[in-house]
Amino acid sequence: MLNWRDKTDRGYGGAEEVVERLALELSKSCEVTLFTSRGMGKTRERRGNLEIIRRGSINTVYFRAVAYLARNRSKYDAVIESVSSVPFFSPLVFDRRRIFVMIPHLMGRRVFRAVNPPKALAAYAAEKTIPLLYNGARFLVLSDFVRRQLVEAGIKPGSIYRIGGYSTPHRRLRTAKSVKPTIISVGRLVRYKRNDMLIRMFAELRKNVHDAELVIVGDGPERRKLESLRNSLGLDDCVRFTGFLEESRKDAQVSRSWVFATASRIEGLGLSALEAEEMGLPVVAFGNGGLAEAVRDGYSGFVVREGDKKAFVNALYRLLGGGGGRLLKRMSANAEKHADSFEKKEVRDVLEIVRSSLSASAPRRGKLRKEGQEPRGAT
């Protein structure tokens, strides 16, 4: 498995979360190597059948990974590659029929709003090569939105498989709620998440819900700008940045909150929103990408038309400022139900997809080992 970073990197997000869960799940049935950037973890680590190799930075890991794969390709039955705009170009050194590509979502021209122009141009050009370079590979997606993106980009529909979230651990914390109405947002502090817009909309909400608070969990290159914006709006006493939080502390913070909100421009699914729903938090979001699937509008939260800030603020007000809490209570219960039902949608197990695909393509090294079989000497 190839991924540009893992959970030891403070900039990790939902895509990295899914990859790590999948790696742990697959390691119950076969030998798995996860090759990723250095982050803050050990250069080499083993957890049962899962070996983690960390080399290079988030910019150089692509070269390190493809060089490692070229040297060690005979050891592996299959490659699962996670693509966050920039692919690893594994088909250059590995049989593409045995490659499985996980794409959180395609950025397209949106990448120019996410990073500086040189990086954006490189990522945009690299993403454009995917349909041709990975022709014959299988694609693994988390939402119907990403499936549609891939088809529009030229990927054959028959090679795209919808998978789960992946094996989301049940979050049923019952931490006492904050005394004050608290909105929480979780994610990397990057431009396309539009936390600046969220802070400005929160400022509007405070005009009517005077004791509301906003907690922003996560870290990233936009943090200083966001803190300056908060201070300039006079919100330093009610908008709090926690920075990066370990899983248990993050979950506790979400559980204490009342509502989850995100102004993100695009999400392949919106795993943080779905996890918040699992803990009983209604979600308010713009209907961008997979967020329209992660949130059931009017049931587990509100999905607002893109750019309609007034409607976004009104949705928050309906949950926090009016109705004596009845709507909040009802949507909180609905959010848990929706999160439970979401995992039961038509999805396929990754190991099943890999096994059937390797059998169909008759790989040189035979079928993937079944659980209980002895490994062939190397990971």
Buried (B, 14 or more C-beta within 10 A) or exposed (E): BBBBBBBBBBBBBBBBBBBBBBBBBBBEBBBBBBBBBBBEBEEEBEEEBBBBBBBBEBEEBBEBBBEBBEEBBEBBBBBBBBBBBBBBBBBEBBBBBBBBBBBBBBBBEBBBBBBEEEBBEBBBEBBBEBEEBBEBBBBBBBBBBBBBBBEEBEBEEEBBBBBBBBEBEEBEBEEEBBEEBBBBBBBBBBBBBBBBBBBBBBBBBBEBBEEBBBBBBBBBEBBEEBBEBBEEBEBEEBBBBBEBBEEEEBBBBBBBBBBBBBBBBBBBBBBBBBBBBBBBBBBBBBBBBBBBBBBBBEBBBBBBEEEEBEBBBBBBBBBBBBEEEEBBEEBBEBBBBBBEEBBEEEBEBBBEBBBBBBEEBEBEBEBBBEEEEEEEEEB
